[in-house]
Amino acid sequence: MAVFPLILILGLFTLGMAEDDRDDKNPQAALELSPSIGMMGGSPVLSLRASMRYRPVSLEGAAGMVPGQTATLYPLTANILIHLAENSLFLPYGLLGGGLFITAPSNAVSAESISTVGLNYGGGLRYSLSPTLAVRFEVRQYFLRDRNPLDQSHILHVFQETNLGVSFVL
């Protein structure tokens, strides 16, 4: 449950930065907050993304929670989104990024959390309902490299996330 304070801090930090970056000279610059739900494997995903939308890219910070049967994954990523169309109600985009992935065991009494660094890429489609509200569909692929504690070999974990969310333009 430690991800919720991180989401709040991320949102407030991005909101504070957006006040200086958003001006009348660049009307395309905008802060977006995007809560979303989805699936990763057989587990639900809850996430919040905060992004600064420029033209033709967006810079995004994302925090999420993926509860599983034996552990909960907390992906914390930074991404760059590349817009594939301009000034359209439908905005397709590609994304590339990386971040910290924290796995917290849920059933073990004295087990420690495991942190690993990973990469992600994907794409999505954003549909604008109004100048301040949009619906967002997205698919992401995650790559994490971890060390096997039994024989110290490296394991590559690959996860796919599909989510649907709304974007609030502030």
N, C-alpha and C positions, 0 to 999 in steps of 0.2 A: 504493500500500500504506500510505499515511499515515493511512488511515481507521481501522485497527485500534487504534492508540494512542488516537485520539479516542474510539472506542467504549469502551475500557477506562476512560478518564478520566471519560466521561459516566456510566458505570455506578457507579464508585466515588463520584463526586460525589453522585449521586442516592441511593445507599445511605447515605452519611453524613448527608444531609438527612433521610432517612426516619426515622432513629432519634429525632429530636426531634419529628417530626410525627405519628408513630403512637402512639396511646395508647388506654387502655381506655374513654375517654369517647366515642370515635367508632370503633366496631368495623368500620365500613365502610372506613376509611382503610387502604390497603395499597399496598406497593411491588410493582410487577410488572416483570420482565425478560422480553422477548419476542424471541428470535431468529426470523427468518423467511427463507423463500426464495420467489422468485416470478419474474415476467416483466414487463419494460417494453419494449414493442415486440417485437423479436425477441431481446432480450438478457436474460440472467439477472440477478436482483437478489438480493443478500445484504444483510440489514439486522439491526440490533439496536435495539429500542425499550425505553426505560426510562420507566415512568409511575407517577405517584402517583394511585391510584384513590380518589376521594372519592364523595360521593353528592349529586347525580346526574351528576357530571362526573369526568373524569380529565385530568391535565396530563401531557403526554408530550414527551419528547425522543427523536429518532430519528436514526440515522446509518446510511448504506448505501453500497453499491458496486454500480455497474452497468457491467461491462466491455463495451466495444464493439469493433468492428474497428479503428477509428482513434483512439478516445479512451475514457477511463473517466470516468464521472460519479459524483461523491460528493455525494449529497444530505444535508444536515444541517438538520433541521427541528425546530420546536417547534410543538406542536399542542394543541388542546383537543378532547376527545372528549365528546360529550353522549350519555349512556345513555338509551335509549328504552324501557327496562323496568326494573323493580326486583326484586331478590331472585328471579331466575329462572336456571335452568340455561342457557337461551339468552338472551344479552344482545345485542340489536341496538344499534348506535351510529352516530352521524354524527360527522364530524370536520372541523375547519377549522384551518388553520395556515399557516405560511410559514417561510422559512429561506434558507440560503445553499447554492448549488449550484455546485460546483467541477468544471470539466471539465479533465482532464489528458490531453493528446495522448499516444498510446502508440507511434506510429511515427516521429514527427518527432524529429530529434536536438536541435535548439535551440528548439523551439516552447515557448511559455509556457503556463501554466495560465490558464484564464479563469474568473473568479468572477462570478456574477450572483445577484440576489435574486429569489425567486419565491414564489408562493402555491400552496397545495394544499387540496383538499377531497375528501371521500369518505365511505365508510361501511363497516361490517363487521358480522360476527357472531362472538360469543365464546361457546363452549360449555364449561362447567365440568365437568371430569372428576372433580375432587375440590376441596376448599377451597384447595389450593395448586397445582393444575395445570389448565390450560385449553388448548383449541385455538382458533385465531383465523384467520378468513378475512377478507380486506380488499381493497377496491378504492379506489384513489386517482387523482385527476386533478391533474397539475402544470401550472402556467402560468409560463413564464420569458420575460422580455423581454430581448433581447440586441441589440447594435449590430452591423450588418453592416460589416466593415472596408473593404469596397470602396467603398461610397457613403454610409456613415454613417447609413443608414436603420435604423429599429428593426424587429426581427423578433420575432414572438410564437411561442414554441415550446410545444407542448402534448404532454404525455406521459401515458400511462395505465399504472398499475402494478397488478398483481394479485398478491397474496401469500398464503401459508399459513404459519402459525407456531404456536409453543407459547408459553404464558405461564406463568411460574413466579412464584407469589405468595410473597413473602418475609415 
